[in-house]
Structures are given as structure tokens and as C-alpha cells.
Amino acid sequence: MKRIINTFKYGEKSVKRALALAIAAGVATLAFAVMALVMSNMLCFFIAIMAAFITISLVQTFMIAEGANPVVVRPADVGTESSAHMDIKQEMPPDKPKEKKEKVKKQKAKKEKSERKQRPEKKIKEKDAHKVVEQSTSEEQEGKIEKQDFSQDDIHLYSRHDALEVSKLLDDSALDKNEDNNSDVTKKQEKRQVITEETANTYTKKKIKKTLHKYKVIKDHRMVMIDKCAKYNIYQTPAYVWINENQFHILLIEETPRLLMLPLFRITEITYLKKQPADEEKDYALFKKNTILTDSFRPYLPDYNHSNKTTDLTAYKNLYGIGPGIYFTNNSAKNLFDLLGVEFLVDDKVTASNKVNLYFKDAYKANIKLRDNVLDAIGYADSITKILDDMAHSTISHNEFKDTLNLMIKNKLITDEYANHYMDVRNSLRG
């Protein structure tokens, strides 16, 4: 009931409309069902069934509409429940009429047009040319990273194969970089409400406990570090995550705490963003200071990797993403997998190849988790055991089974002992 009331108060128009129709259809279903029982009327019975189907459809429409517009709650201070409700109302003002919006857009367009006329044409051309150079440079760098990545990690697999298409995941990361280059850095910093050192110092054990209580953080929560999210303007921010009422809750510890709620049905996988350039000196500067807050979240900072080439001093980090481009550090990923239990999606040349089977790809993904500390040695052994056992009981040919084991050994995914054991298992099953 509380969720319905909040939807009518703060929800988008499309969400409100879908919810109202669903409630009306539900009432109609109940009414005709009662009439069918009281009057023993078959017509009323059939109408009740039809109304029930309509209700189910409308409820699904409401859930989809609600998923497209997740609730964002951001109270100003840690205080009482009443202050939280007041801040929510301030954060979600009523929609402005379309006429006002159009008027504002026209005024902005008019202002931009007049400013363009005042600029010298030469300066505009120089600026556009500068953007093109930056974009091409970023694309070249991305290409270099891609080349290094596969020549080092997958050399045994691809030394005799033709090059495949560049993965969709790396295309996405290239687009993100181009957008960053073309955007105004100052405006982005203003949008990011990263917690300051002064505010972090105010977080005592008592204040942390009070914050968790205010936002109704359940006992079965996890601590994570979010590296970035362009959509919600999140940047290197500690957070608490938990699941409640089919919603994935993210409490961001920013300059002012902010709560995001994403419907679980929208989170179907955890994606992998590999070798993202990083600056070890500047990244997570706040966590170089010792406070109660920073000490508790420090284990979730990212691990940095470096190229084998002496000329390349760039540091890299691997990120794990969910939903609308929310990327977590590798040391936070274990908590994500524990809570969500969804598929791990890796989009690169190995997983896109038709030269290796599903079992090899699963072992390859498990090995990524091992290297990123998402799995420990025992967890990796359990994963590999299940993969090899499933492969031994599968219908693949003897030659494919043997070739897959050899390829796993060659790429150091399994040991000779594992391969010999499961070859014996396979032979015993086949008689």
C-alpha cells in the first residue's frame, strides 16, 4: 500500500496511469466475480475472467513503466523519518506544463544562436578540428589497448586463427571515452557529489549506524565501491547495497547520501569492462586518509594492473557493471555476485569465437573471476569441477572433449591432474 501511495505521489505520469488502470481492472474483476457467485451467472463469470487477464496485463505494463523510471531518493541530512519524507518531496517536484518547457527550450536555443553569431568563424573551425583530433587519438589508444590485451592473454588461442570483430563491450567503452572528451569537465565535476574529506571525518560509528537506520538498510547488506556511472553522475563513491521487495537498493555515501532503487527484473547480468585506464595517484584520493568511513571501505578499492611493456607506464583496472552503466570495482564484484546471482557476461574475442565451445568459455570466465579476486582458490576449483563434470556428461564427441581439455591446459585454466581425472570420468561413462 505504501508503494502504491508513493507511486501516485512521486511517480511519472505514465507509471501513475498504468497503476490506476490496473487498480480499476482489479476492482472490476472482483465485482464481476462476486456477481457470478451470487447470481450464478455464467456471463458475469466470463467477464470476470477477461477482466482478470486485463488486470495482469496492466500490472505488467505498470512494472515495465516503473522499471524505466527507477525511484531516486535523496534527503539532505541524516535525521528523523519526517525530514526524510520532506526531502523526498523537494527532490521530486511536480511536472511542469509542456508550454513552460517549450518556452524555456526556445529561449535557450535563441540565446545559443545569438552567441554563435558573435563568435568568429575561425575559432569555431579550430575548436571542431581540435575535437576531431582528440577523438581520433582516443580511438587509436583504444586500438592499442585491444591489441596488447589479446596478444598477451590469448596468444595460445589465437596464434592460428583469423582476427574476429572487435567486441561490443570495447566499442561501448570507446564511446564513453569520446563522450568524456567532448563534454565539459567542469560541469561534470559540479554534478558529481563526491564526499569530501571534511564530511568523511564527521562519519563516526554512531553516524554510520544512524544513516543505515534512516535509509532502512537491512542486515543482509553488502559494502561496495562504485567506480563510475555517467547516467546517475556517480564517481568513485562508496555504497551499501541490498535487496528488498524485488528492488536492488544502492545507498551512495556522497556529500549528501543518495538512495537508488532498481527493479531486480532489470538486472539480468553482470558485465565486464576490461583494462580501463587509471591514475593510481589521483584515483580515490579520499581513501588515502584514515577515517572510520574510509578504513571500512578501503578493502573494496580496485586492484591496478600494469602492462608488460617497459615503455607503457599506464595503470589499468577491471570493472564490473550492472543495469544502466553502473560500474563497480573488481573487489566489489564478489558481493554483487553473492546478492544478485545473475549470469556473468564477458564480451571479447574469446567468448565471441566459434572456435571454442561453451565449456571452455565458462572456464575462461571463471579464470577472470579468479584473477580479479572475485573467486578464491576454493571457489575457482568448485567452478572448474562443475564445468568439467558437465562436459564429461555432455554429448560432445570424444575428440572435442580431448581438444577442449588440451586447450584449457595450454591456457593454464586447469592442471594436467584435472584433465587426466576427467578424461577417466568420460571414458568410464562411455564404457
Helices and strands as residue ranges (DSSP letters): H 2-10, H 13-39, H 42-68, E 72-73, H 81-91, H 98-118, H 121-153, H 155-158, H 168-182, H 185-191, H 197-201, H 205-214, E 222-229, E 234-244, E 247-252, E 258-263, G 264-266, E 269-278, G 285-288, H 292-297, G 298-300, E 305-306, E 315-322, E 326-329, H 330-340, E 343-345, H 349-352, H 358-371, H 377-392, H 398-410, H 416-430
